[in-house]
Amino acid sequence: MYICICNAVTEKAVRECARNGACSLERLSFELGVGSGCGRCRDCASDVLRDVQGEMNALSGAGA
């Protein structure tokens, strides 16, 4: 699914970028261009970023 139509950024690309260390919407914008056009994707991209961060936190806590 496309998150950012202006820059043709998919949810998969946002998830991958977040897993590779992007920890803010600003970083996603720098890496992928998310939110640099019309800006309508910013909320959705933030939700996906938060989701990935939650998954990563859960995984790191499971090994503790």
Distance bins in CASP14 RR format, pairs under 12 A and 6 or more apart:
PFRMAT RR
TARGET T0000
AUTHOR 0000-0000-0000
RMODE 2
METHOD distances of the structure
MODEL  1
1 8 0 0 0 0 0 1 0 0 0 0 0
1 9 0 0 0 0 0 1 0 0 0 0 0
1 10 1 0 0 1 0 0 0 0 0 0 0
1 11 1 0 1 0 0 0 0 0 0 0 0
1 12 0 0 0 0 1 0 0 0 0 0 0
1 13 0 0 0 0 0 1 0 0 0 0 0
1 14 0 0 0 0 0 1 0 0 0 0 0
1 15 0 0 0 0 0 1 0 0 0 0 0
1 41 0 0 0 0 0 1 0 0 0 0 0
1 44 0 0 0 0 1 0 0 0 0 0 0
1 45 0 0 0 0 0 1 0 0 0 0 0
1 48 0 0 0 0 1 0 0 0 0 0 0
2 8 1 0 0 1 0 0 0 0 0 0 0
2 9 1 0 0 1 0 0 0 0 0 0 0
2 10 1 0 1 0 0 0 0 0 0 0 0
2 11 1 0 0 1 0 0 0 0 0 0 0
2 12 0 0 0 0 1 0 0 0 0 0 0
2 13 0 0 0 0 1 0 0 0 0 0 0
2 14 0 0 0 0 0 1 0 0 0 0 0
2 32 0 0 0 0 0 1 0 0 0 0 0
2 34 0 0 0 0 0 1 0 0 0 0 0
2 40 0 0 0 0 0 1 0 0 0 0 0
2 41 0 0 0 0 1 0 0 0 0 0 0
2 44 0 0 0 0 1 0 0 0 0 0 0
2 45 0 0 0 0 0 1 0 0 0 0 0
2 48 0 0 0 0 0 1 0 0 0 0 0
3 9 1 0 1 0 0 0 0 0 0 0 0
3 10 1 0 0 1 0 0 0 0 0 0 0
3 11 1 0 1 0 0 0 0 0 0 0 0
3 12 0 0 0 0 1 0 0 0 0 0 0
3 13 1 0 0 1 0 0 0 0 0 0 0
3 14 1 0 1 0 0 0 0 0 0 0 0
3 15 0 0 0 0 1 0 0 0 0 0 0
3 16 0 0 0 0 0 1 0 0 0 0 0
3 17 0 0 0 0 0 1 0 0 0 0 0
3 18 0 0 0 0 0 1 0 0 0 0 0
3 25 0 0 0 0 0 1 0 0 0 0 0
3 28 0 0 0 0 1 0 0 0 0 0 0
3 29 0 0 0 0 0 1 0 0 0 0 0
3 32 0 0 0 0 1 0 0 0 0 0 0
3 33 0 0 0 0 0 1 0 0 0 0 0
3 34 1 0 0 1 0 0 0 0 0 0 0
3 35 0 0 0 0 1 0 0 0 0 0 0
3 39 0 0 0 0 0 1 0 0 0 0 0
3 40 0 0 0 0 1 0 0 0 0 0 0
3 41 1 0 1 0 0 0 0 0 0 0 0
3 42 0 0 0 0 1 0 0 0 0 0 0
3 43 0 0 0 0 0 1 0 0 0 0 0
3 44 1 0 1 0 0 0 0 0 0 0 0
3 45 1 0 1 0 0 0 0 0 0 0 0
3 46 0 0 0 0 0 1 0 0 0 0 0
3 47 0 0 0 0 1 0 0 0 0 0 0
3 48 1 0 0 1 0 0 0 0 0 0 0
3 49 0 0 0 0 0 1 0 0 0 0 0
3 51 0 0 0 0 0 1 0 0 0 0 0
4 10 0 0 0 0 1 0 0 0 0 0 0
4 11 0 0 0 0 1 0 0 0 0 0 0
4 13 0 0 0 0 1 0 0 0 0 0 0
4 14 0 0 0 0 1 0 0 0 0 0 0
4 17 0 0 0 0 0 1 0 0 0 0 0
4 25 0 0 0 0 0 1 0 0 0 0 0
4 28 0 0 0 0 1 0 0 0 0 0 0
4 29 0 0 0 0 1 0 0 0 0 0 0
4 31 0 0 0 0 0 1 0 0 0 0 0
4 32 1 0 0 1 0 0 0 0 0 0 0
4 33 1 0 0 1 0 0 0 0 0 0 0
4 34 1 0 1 0 0 0 0 0 0 0 0
4 35 1 0 0 1 0 0 0 0 0 0 0
4 36 0 0 0 0 1 0 0 0 0 0 0
4 37 1 0 0 1 0 0 0 0 0 0 0
4 38 0 0 0 0 1 0 0 0 0 0 0
4 39 0 0 0 0 1 0 0 0 0 0 0
4 40 0 0 0 0 1 0 0 0 0 0 0
4 41 1 0 1 0 0 0 0 0 0 0 0
4 42 0 0 0 0 1 0 0 0 0 0 0
4 43 0 0 0 0 0 1 0 0 0 0 0
4 44 0 0 0 0 1 0 0 0 0 0 0
4 45 1 0 0 1 0 0 0 0 0 0 0
4 46 0 0 0 0 0 1 0 0 0 0 0
4 48 0 0 0 0 0 1 0 0 0 0 0
5 33 0 0 0 0 0 1 0 0 0 0 0
5 34 0 0 0 0 0 1 0 0 0 0 0
5 35 0 0 0 0 0 1 0 0 0 0 0
5 37 0 0 0 0 1 0 0 0 0 0 0
5 38 0 0 0 0 1 0 0 0 0 0 0
5 39 0 0 0 0 0 1 0 0 0 0 0
5 40 1 0 0 1 0 0 0 0 0 0 0
5 41 1 0 0 1 0 0 0 0 0 0 0
5 44 0 0 0 0 0 1 0 0 0 0 0
5 45 0 0 0 0 0 1 0 0 0 0 0
6 29 0 0 0 0 0 1 0 0 0 0 0
6 32 0 0 0 0 0 1 0 0 0 0 0
6 33 0 0 0 0 1 0 0 0 0 0 0
6 34 0 0 0 0 1 0 0 0 0 0 0
6 35 1 0 0 1 0 0 0 0 0 0 0
6 36 1 0 0 1 0 0 0 0 0 0 0
6 37 1 0 1 0 0 0 0 0 0 0 0
6 38 1 0 1 0 0 0 0 0 0 0 0
6 39 1 0 0 1 0 0 0 0 0 0 0
6 40 0 0 0 0 1 0 0 0 0 0 0
6 41 1 0 0 1 0 0 0 0 0 0 0
6 42 0 0 0 0 0 1 0 0 0 0 0
6 45 0 0 0 0 0 1 0 0 0 0 0
7 13 0 0 0 0 1 0 0 0 0 0 0
7 14 0 0 0 0 0 1 0 0 0 0 0
7 28 0 0 0 0 0 1 0 0 0 0 0
7 29 0 0 0 0 1 0 0 0 0 0 0
7 31 0 0 0 0 0 1 0 0 0 0 0
7 32 1 0 0 1 0 0 0 0 0 0 0
7 33 1 0 1 0 0 0 0 0 0 0 0
7 34 1 0 0 1 0 0 0 0 0 0 0
7 35 1 0 0 1 0 0 0 0 0 0 0
7 36 1 0 0 1 0 0 0 0 0 0 0
7 37 1 0 0 1 0 0 0 0 0 0 0
7 38 0 0 0 0 0 1 0 0 0 0 0
7 39 0 0 0 0 0 1 0 0 0 0 0
7 40 0 0 0 0 0 1 0 0 0 0 0
7 41 0 0 0 0 1 0 0 0 0 0 0
7 45 0 0 0 0 0 1 0 0 0 0 0
8 32 0 0 0 0 1 0 0 0 0 0 0
8 33 0 0 0 0 1 0 0 0 0 0 0
8 34 0 0 0 0 0 1 0 0 0 0 0
8 37 0 0 0 0 0 1 0 0 0 0 0
8 41 0 0 0 0 0 1 0 0 0 0 0
9 15 0 0 0 0 0 1 0 0 0 0 0
9 16 0 0 0 0 0 1 0 0 0 0 0
9 17 0 0 0 0 1 0 0 0 0 0 0
9 22 0 0 0 0 0 1 0 0 0 0 0
9 28 0 0 0 0 1 0 0 0 0 0 0
9 29 0 0 0 0 1 0 0 0 0 0 0
9 31 0 0 0 0 1 0 0 0 0 0 0
9 32 1 0 1 0 0 0 0 0 0 0 0
9 33 1 0 0 1 0 0 0 0 0 0 0
9 34 1 0 1 0 0 0 0 0 0 0 0
9 35 0 0 0 0 1 0 0 0 0 0 0
9 36 0 0 0 0 1 0 0 0 0 0 0
9 37 0 0 0 0 0 1 0 0 0 0 0
9 39 0 0 0 0 0 1 0 0 0 0 0
9 41 1 0 0 1 0 0 0 0 0 0 0
9 42 0 0 0 0 0 1 0 0 0 0 0
9 44 0 0 0 0 0 1 0 0 0 0 0
9 45 1 0 0 1 0 0 0 0 0 0 0
9 48 0 0 0 0 0 1 0 0 0 0 0
10 16 0 0 0 0 1 0 0 0 0 0 0
10 17 0 0 0 0 0 1 0 0 0 0 0
10 32 0 0 0 0 1 0 0 0 0 0 0
10 34 0 0 0 0 0 1 0 0 0 0 0
10 41 0 0 0 0 0 1 0 0 0 0 0
10 44 0 0 0 0 0 1 0 0 0 0 0
10 45 0 0 0 0 0 1 0 0 0 0 0
10 48 0 0 0 0 0 1 0 0 0 0 0
11 17 0 0 0 0 0 1 0 0 0 0 0
11 18 0 0 0 0 0 1 0 0 0 0 0
11 28 0 0 0 0 0 1 0 0 0 0 0
11 32 0 0 0 0 0 1 0 0 0 0 0
11 34 0 0 0 0 0 1 0 0 0 0 0
11 41 0 0 0 0 0 1 0 0 0 0 0
11 44 0 0 0 0 1 0 0 0 0 0 0
11 45 0 0 0 0 1 0 0 0 0 0 0
11 47 0 0 0 0 1 0 0 0 0 0 0
11 48 1 0 1 0 0 0 0 0 0 0 0
11 49 0 0 0 0 0 1 0 0 0 0 0
11 51 0 0 0 0 1 0 0 0 0 0 0
11 52 0 0 0 0 0 1 0 0 0 0 0
12 18 0 0 0 0 0 1 0 0 0 0 0
12 19 0 0 0 0 0 1 0 0 0 0 0
12 32 0 0 0 0 0 1 0 0 0 0 0
12 48 0 0 0 0 1 0 0 0 0 0 0
12 52 0 0 0 0 0 1 0 0 0 0 0
13 19 0 0 0 0 0 1 0 0 0 0 0
13 20 0 0 0 0 0 1 0 0 0 0 0
13 22 0 0 0 0 0 1 0 0 0 0 0
13 28 0 0 0 0 1 0 0 0 0 0 0
13 31 0 0 0 0 1 0 0 0 0 0 0
13 32 1 0 1 0 0 0 0 0 0 0 0
13 33 0 0 0 0 1 0 0 0 0 0 0
13 34 0 0 0 0 1 0 0 0 0 0 0
13 41 0 0 0 0 0 1 0 0 0 0 0
13 45 0 0 0 0 0 1 0 0 0 0 0
13 48 0 0 0 0 1 0 0 0 0 0 0
13 49 0 0 0 0 0 1 0 0 0 0 0
13 52 0 0 0 0 0 1 0 0 0 0 0
14 20 0 0 0 0 0 1 0 0 0 0 0
14 21 0 0 0 0 0 1 0 0 0 0 0
14 22 0 0 0 0 1 0 0 0 0 0 0
14 25 0 0 0 0 0 1 0 0 0 0 0
14 27 0 0 0 0 0 1 0 0 0 0 0
14 28 1 0 0 1 0 0 0 0 0 0 0
14 29 0 0 0 0 0 1 0 0 0 0 0
14 31 0 0 0 0 1 0 0 0 0 0 0
14 32 1 0 0 1 0 0 0 0 0 0 0
14 33 0 0 0 0 0 1 0 0 0 0 0
14 34 1 0 0 1 0 0 0 0 0 0 0
14 35 0 0 0 0 0 1 0 0 0 0 0
14 41 0 0 0 0 1 0 0 0 0 0 0
14 42 0 0 0 0 0 1 0 0 0 0 0
14 44 0 0 0 0 1 0 0 0 0 0 0
14 45 1 0 1 0 0 0 0 0 0 0 0
14 46 0 0 0 0 1 0 0 0 0 0 0
14 47 0 0 0 0 1 0 0 0 0 0 0
14 48 1 0 1 0 0 0 0 0 0 0 0
14 49 1 0 0 1 0 0 0 0 0 0 0
14 50 0 0 0 0 0 1 0 0 0 0 0
14 51 0 0 0 0 1 0 0 0 0 0 0
14 52 1 0 0 1 0 0 0 0 0 0 0
14 53 0 0 0 0 0 1 0 0 0 0 0
15 21 0 0 0 0 0 1 0 0 0 0 0
15 22 0 0 0 0 1 0 0 0 0 0 0
15 28 0 0 0 0 0 1 0 0 0 0 0
15 32 0 0 0 0 0 1 0 0 0 0 0
15 34 0 0 0 0 0 1 0 0 0 0 0
15 45 0 0 0 0 0 1 0 0 0 0 0
15 47 0 0 0 0 0 1 0 0 0 0 0
15 48 1 0 0 1 0 0 0 0 0 0 0
15 49 0 0 0 0 1 0 0 0 0 0 0
15 50 0 0 0 0 0 1 0 0 0 0 0
15 51 0 0 0 0 1 0 0 0 0 0 0
15 52 1 0 1 0 0 0 0 0 0 0 0
15 53 0 0 0 0 0 1 0 0 0 0 0
15 54 0 0 0 0 0 1 0 0 0 0 0
15 55 0 0 0 0 1 0 0 0 0 0 0
15 56 0 0 0 0 0 1 0 0 0 0 0
16 22 0 0 0 0 1 0 0 0 0 0 0
16 28 0 0 0 0 0 1 0 0 0 0 0
16 31 0 0 0 0 1 0 0 0 0 0 0
16 32 0 0 0 0 1 0 0 0 0 0 0
16 48 0 0 0 0 0 1 0 0 0 0 0
16 49 0 0 0 0 0 1 0 0 0 0 0
16 52 0 0 0 0 1 0 0 0 0 0 0
17 23 0 0 0 0 0 1 0 0 0 0 0
17 24 0 0 0 0 0 1 0 0 0 0 0
17 25 0 0 0 0 0 1 0 0 0 0 0
17 27 1 0 0 1 0 0 0 0 0 0 0
17 28 1 0 1 0 0 0 0 0 0 0 0
17 29 0 0 0 0 0 1 0 0 0 0 0
17 30 0 0 0 0 1 0 0 0 0 0 0
17 31 1 0 1 0 0 0 0 0 0 0 0
17 32 1 0 1 0 0 0 0 0 0 0 0
17 33 0 0 0 0 0 1 0 0 0 0 0
17 34 0 0 0 0 1 0 0 0 0 0 0
17 45 0 0 0 0 1 0 0 0 0 0 0
17 48 0 0 0 0 1 0 0 0 0 0 0
17 49 0 0 0 0 1 0 0 0 0 0 0
17 52 0 0 0 0 1 0 0 0 0 0 0
18 24 0 0 0 0 1 0 0 0 0 0 0
18 25 0 0 0 0 0 1 0 0 0 0 0
18 27 0 0 0 0 1 0 0 0 0 0 0
18 28 1 0 0 1 0 0 0 0 0 0 0
18 31 0 0 0 0 1 0 0 0 0 0 0
18 32 0 0 0 0 0 1 0 0 0 0 0
18 34 0 0 0 0 0 1 0 0 0 0 0
18 45 0 0 0 0 1 0 0 0 0 0 0
18 46 0 0 0 0 0 1 0 0 0 0 0
18 47 0 0 0 0 0 1 0 0 0 0 0
18 48 1 0 0 1 0 0 0 0 0 0 0
18 49 1 0 1 0 0 0 0 0 0 0 0
18 50 0 0 0 0 1 0 0 0 0 0 0
18 51 0 0 0 0 1 0 0 0 0 0 0
18 52 1 1 0 0 0 0 0 0 0 0 0
18 53 1 0 0 1 0 0 0 0 0 0 0
18 54 0 0 0 0 1 0 0 0 0 0 0
18 55 0 0 0 0 1 0 0 0 0 0 0
18 56 0 0 0 0 1 0 0 0 0 0 0
18 57 0 0 0 0 0 1 0 0 0 0 0
19 28 0 0 0 0 0 1 0 0 0 0 0
19 31 0 0 0 0 0 1 0 0 0 0 0
19 48 0 0 0 0 0 1 0 0 0 0 0
19 49 0 0 0 0 0 1 0 0 0 0 0
19 51 0 0 0 0 0 1 0 0 0 0 0
19 52 1 0 0 1 0 0 0 0 0 0 0
19 53 0 0 0 0 1 0 0 0 0 0 0
19 54 0 0 0 0 0 1 0 0 0 0 0
19 55 0 0 0 0 1 0 0 0 0 0 0
19 56 1 0 0 1 0 0 0 0 0 0 0
19 59 0 0 0 0 0 1 0 0 0 0 0
20 27 0 0 0 0 0 1 0 0 0 0 0
20 28 0 0 0 0 0 1 0 0 0 0 0
20 31 0 0 0 0 1 0 0 0 0 0 0
20 32 0 0 0 0 0 1 0 0 0 0 0
20 52 0 0 0 0 0 1 0 0 0 0 0
20 56 0 0 0 0 0 1 0 0 0 0 0
21 27 1 0 0 1 0 0 0 0 0 0 0
21 28 0 0 0 0 0 1 0 0 0 0 0
21 30 0 0 0 0 0 1 0 0 0 0 0
21 31 0 0 0 0 1 0 0 0 0 0 0
21 49 0 0 0 0 0 1 0 0 0 0 0
21 52 0 0 0 0 1 0 0 0 0 0 0
21 53 0 0 0 0 1 0 0 0 0 0 0
21 56 0 0 0 0 1 0 0 0 0 0 0
22 28 1 0 1 0 0 0 0 0 0 0 0
22 29 0 0 0 0 1 0 0 0 0 0 0
22 30 0 0 0 0 1 0 0 0 0 0 0
22 31 1 0 1 0 0 0 0 0 0 0 0
22 32 0 0 0 0 1 0 0 0 0 0 0
22 33 0 0 0 0 0 1 0 0 0 0 0
22 34 0 0 0 0 1 0 0 0 0 0 0
22 45 0 0 0 0 1 0 0 0 0 0 0
22 46 0 0 0 0 0 1 0 0 0 0 0
22 48 0 0 0 0 0 1 0 0 0 0 0
22 49 1 0 0 1 0 0 0 0 0 0 0
22 50 0 0 0 0 0 1 0 0 0 0 0
22 52 0 0 0 0 1 0 0 0 0 0 0
22 53 0 0 0 0 1 0 0 0 0 0 0
22 56 0 0 0 0 0 1 0 0 0 0 0
23 30 0 0 0 0 0 1 0 0 0 0 0
23 31 0 0 0 0 0 1 0 0 0 0 0
23 46 0 0 0 0 0 1 0 0 0 0 0
23 49 1 0 0 1 0 0 0 0 0 0 0
23 50 0 0 0 0 0 1 0 0 0 0 0
23 52 0 0 0 0 1 0 0 0 0 0 0
23 53 1 0 0 1 0 0 0 0 0 0 0
23 54 0 0 0 0 0 1 0 0 0 0 0
23 56 0 0 0 0 1 0 0 0 0 0 0
23 57 0 0 0 0 0 1 0 0 0 0 0
24 30 0 0 0 0 1 0 0 0 0 0 0
24 31 0 0 0 0 0 1 0 0 0 0 0
24 34 0 0 0 0 0 1 0 0 0 0 0
24 42 0 0 0 0 0 1 0 0 0 0 0
24 45 0 0 0 0 0 1 0 0 0 0 0
24 46 0 0 0 0 1 0 0 0 0 0 0
24 49 1 0 0 1 0 0 0 0 0 0 0
24 50 0 0 0 0 0 1 0 0 0 0 0
24 53 0 0 0 0 0 1 0 0 0 0 0
25 31 0 0 0 0 0 1 0 0 0 0 0
25 32 0 0 0 0 0 1 0 0 0 0 0
25 33 0 0 0 0 0 1 0 0 0 0 0
25 34 1 0 0 1 0 0 0 0 0 0 0
25 35 1 0 0 1 0 0 0 0 0 0 0
25 36 0 0 0 0 0 1 0 0 0 0 0
25 39 0 0 0 0 0 1 0 0 0 0 0
25 41 0 0 0 0 1 0 0 0 0 0 0
25 42 1 0 0 1 0 0 0 0 0 0 0
25 43 0 0 0 0 1 0 0 0 0 0 0
25 44 0 0 0 0 0 1 0 0 0 0 0
25 45 1 0 0 1 0 0 0 0 0 0 0
25 46 1 0 1 0 0 0 0 0 0 0 0
25 47 0 0 0 0 0 1 0 0 0 0 0
25 48 0 0 0 0 0 1 0 0 0 0 0
25 49 1 0 0 1 0 0 0 0 0 0 0
25 50 0 0 0 0 1 0 0 0 0 0 0
25 53 0 0 0 0 0 1 0 0 0 0 0
26 32 0 0 0 0 0 1 0 0 0 0 0
26 33 0 0 0 0 0 1 0 0 0 0 0
26 34 0 0 0 0 1 0 0 0 0 0 0
26 35 0 0 0 0 1 0 0 0 0 0 0
26 36 0 0 0 0 0 1 0 0 0 0 0
26 42 0 0 0 0 0 1 0 0 0 0 0
26 45 0 0 0 0 0 1 0 0 0 0 0
26 46 0 0 0 0 0 1 0 0 0 0 0
26 49 0 0 0 0 0 1 0 0 0 0 0
27 33 0 0 0 0 0 1 0 0 0 0 0
27 34 0 0 0 0 1 0 0 0 0 0 0
27 35 0 0 0 0 0 1 0 0 0 0 0
27 45 0 0 0 0 0 1 0 0 0 0 0
27 46 0 0 0 0 0 1 0 0 0 0 0
27 49 0 0 0 0 1 0 0 0 0 0 0
27 53 0 0 0 0 0 1 0 0 0 0 0
28 34 1 0 1 0 0 0 0 0 0 0 0
28 35 0 0 0 0 1 0 0 0 0 0 0
28 36 0 0 0 0 1 0 0 0 0 0 0
28 41 0 0 0 0 1 0 0 0 0 0 0
28 42 0 0 0 0 1 0 0 0 0 0 0
28 44 0 0 0 0 0 1 0 0 0 0 0
28 45 1 0 1 0 0 0 0 0 0 0 0
28 46 0 0 0 0 1 0 0 0 0 0 0
28 47 0 0 0 0 0 1 0 0 0 0 0
28 48 0 0 0 0 1 0 0 0 0 0 0
28 49 1 0 0 1 0 0 0 0 0 0 0
28 50 0 0 0 0 0 1 0 0 0 0 0
28 52 0 0 0 0 0 1 0 0 0 0 0
28 53 0 0 0 0 0 1 0 0 0 0 0
29 35 1 0 1 0 0 0 0 0 0 0 0
29 36 1 0 1 0 0 0 0 0 0 0 0
29 37 0 0 0 0 1 0 0 0 0 0 0
29 39 0 0 0 0 1 0 0 0 0 0 0
29 41 0 0 0 0 1 0 0 0 0 0 0
29 42 0 0 0 0 1 0 0 0 0 0 0
29 45 0 0 0 0 1 0 0 0 0 0 0
29 46 0 0 0 0 0 1 0 0 0 0 0
29 49 0 0 0 0 0 1 0 0 0 0 0
30 36 0 0 0 0 1 0 0 0 0 0 0
31 45 0 0 0 0 0 1 0 0 0 0 0
31 49 0 0 0 0 0 1 0 0 0 0 0
32 41 0 0 0 0 0 1 0 0 0 0 0
32 45 0 0 0 0 1 0 0 0 0 0 0
32 48 0 0 0 0 0 1 0 0 0 0 0
32 49 0 0 0 0 0 1 0 0 0 0 0
33 39 0 0 0 0 0 1 0 0 0 0 0
33 41 0 0 0 0 1 0 0 0 0 0 0
33 42 0 0 0 0 0 1 0 0 0 0 0
33 45 0 0 0 0 1 0 0 0 0 0 0
34 40 0 0 0 0 0 1 0 0 0 0 0
34 41 1 0 1 0 0 0 0 0 0 0 0
34 42 1 0 0 1 0 0 0 0 0 0 0
34 43 0 0 0 0 0 1 0 0 0 0 0
34 44 0 0 0 0 1 0 0 0 0 0 0
34 45 1 0 1 0 0 0 0 0 0 0 0
34 46 0 0 0 0 1 0 0 0 0 0 0
34 47 0 0 0 0 0 1 0 0 0 0 0
34 48 0 0 0 0 1 0 0 0 0 0 0
34 49 0 0 0 0 1 0 0 0 0 0 0
35 41 1 0 1 0 0 0 0 0 0 0 0
35 42 1 0 1 0 0 0 0 0 0 0 0
35 43 0 0 0 0 0 1 0 0 0 0 0
35 44 0 0 0 0 1 0 0 0 0 0 0
35 45 1 0 0 1 0 0 0 0 0 0 0
35 46 0 0 0 0 0 1 0 0 0 0 0
36 42 0 0 0 0 1 0 0 0 0 0 0
36 45 0 0 0 0 0 1 0 0 0 0 0
37 45 0 0 0 0 0 1 0 0 0 0 0
39 45 0 0 0 0 1 0 0 0 0 0 0
39 46 0 0 0 0 0 1 0 0 0 0 0
41 47 0 0 0 0 0 1 0 0 0 0 0
41 48 0 0 0 0 1 0 0 0 0 0 0
41 49 0 0 0 0 0 1 0 0 0 0 0
42 48 0 0 0 0 0 1 0 0 0 0 0
42 49 0 0 0 0 0 1 0 0 0 0 0
43 49 0 0 0 0 0 1 0 0 0 0 0
43 50 0 0 0 0 0 1 0 0 0 0 0
44 50 0 0 0 0 0 1 0 0 0 0 0
44 51 0 0 0 0 0 1 0 0 0 0 0
45 51 0 0 0 0 0 1 0 0 0 0 0
45 52 0 0 0 0 0 1 0 0 0 0 0
46 52 0 0 0 0 0 1 0 0 0 0 0
46 53 0 0 0 0 0 1 0 0 0 0 0
47 53 0 0 0 0 0 1 0 0 0 0 0
47 54 0 0 0 0 0 1 0 0 0 0 0
48 54 0 0 0 0 0 1 0 0 0 0 0
48 55 0 0 0 0 0 1 0 0 0 0 0
49 55 0 0 0 0 0 1 0 0 0 0 0
49 56 0 0 0 0 0 1 0 0 0 0 0
50 56 0 0 0 0 0 1 0 0 0 0 0
50 57 0 0 0 0 0 1 0 0 0 0 0
51 57 0 0 0 0 0 1 0 0 0 0 0
51 58 0 0 0 0 0 1 0 0 0 0 0
52 58 0 0 0 0 0 1 0 0 0 0 0
52 59 0 0 0 0 0 1 0 0 0 0 0
53 59 0 0 0 0 0 1 0 0 0 0 0
53 60 0 0 0 0 0 1 0 0 0 0 0
54 60 0 0 0 0 1 0 0 0 0 0 0
54 61 0 0 0 0 0 1 0 0 0 0 0
54 62 0 0 0 0 0 1 0 0 0 0 0
55 61 0 0 0 0 0 1 0 0 0 0 0
55 62 0 0 0 0 0 1 0 0 0 0 0
56 62 0 0 0 0 0 1 0 0 0 0 0
57 63 0 0 0 0 0 1 0 0 0 0 0
57 64 0 0 0 0 0 1 0 0 0 0 0
58 64 0 0 0 0 0 1 0 0 0 0 0
END
